[in-house]
Amino acid sequence: MTESFSILTVCTGNICRSPLAERALQRWLTKGLGAPERTGVTLASAGTHAVVGSLMAPNSRLILEGLGIEDRPQHIARQLTMSIIKRSDLILTLSPEHRRFVIETEPSATKRTFTLLGFAATIARIDDDALVAALHDDVVGSTMSAAATVAQEDPLADLRVGGPMIGAAARSVNPLDFRFGDEEDDGLGSLDFRFGEKTPSTRANDPATDPLSAASLTGAAPRRAAEPEASGALSDLGFPPDEIGAVSAPAARESRAAQGMGAAPTRGSFQAKAFPTIPALLRAATAAVVPLQAQVLAGMSDEDLHVIDPIGQPMEVYQQAADEILPALDAITTYFRRALQAGFKG
């Protein structure tokens, strides 16, 4: 079974806030990390008291359309259940009440359930050194140790890697050649958010100079961005599409020869080349938030962590909710990009 990392957004009715957050975060993570079929990252939403079967609120849909994000496939509200919670790796709620509902429904989800605003506030406290240390201890070290053990028995173990991988292990390519999402500058550079205003950031959206910048919002009406190619991680590493498929020992030798890397390793000379999966790194990045959460939340009230509920209100209130949600999603996209960069460097 292909490994995945599932993110769930939760509000009350699942027609206003959580579907807006789901669709916006899906778009930004796709642009920031890559297509879901390549990364294994999926988004979903549900409501604690859902208006089951209803469509997304028109005003939420209009806000998404203003960002160039379509409601496709059409959102249908659904009730949050225990099984949905169990399938989710990261649960982001739009208020503390929603978080309590999730944990009361499924206590085992406590360490992967956060308020959206609390999660964003906490990841802002995690510097690069702390993130690298957390990822290495949780994922990278264990991955390399396991690979070394397997390699003693199977010199072609690096050709049998499963799950959404960086792709380098199978082709002996430097993992840092991996390109995040859509590398072409589309003018959607990340913005700083100050008191609800969208101010252009000095941070460039050029992966050559700033590999951690997140695709985000524009102050003006955003233009539609080109959808990322769905040809898979190996094509992002520079392999022609017709070369992507079943990996064989001859193919590995040809790839090595083309890169001047010499012959494929023999059983006696094999050096383990395994890299952590994207879902594994994102789970570790999520776990790194837990130890700091209590300290950060100690300085925040429930009101600080509550995204206003716009249901039944005029468009201005929907925009206010969006102004609370969207900066947090921008921060999460940047954090996960940092996690992958740190993890693969590790």
Beta strands, then each sheet from edge to edge (+ up, - down):
strand 1: 5-11
strand 2: 41-47
strand 3: 90-93
strand 4: 113-115
strand 5: 191-194
strand 6: 197-200
sheet 1: 2+ 1+ 3+ 4+
sheet 2: 5+ 6-
end
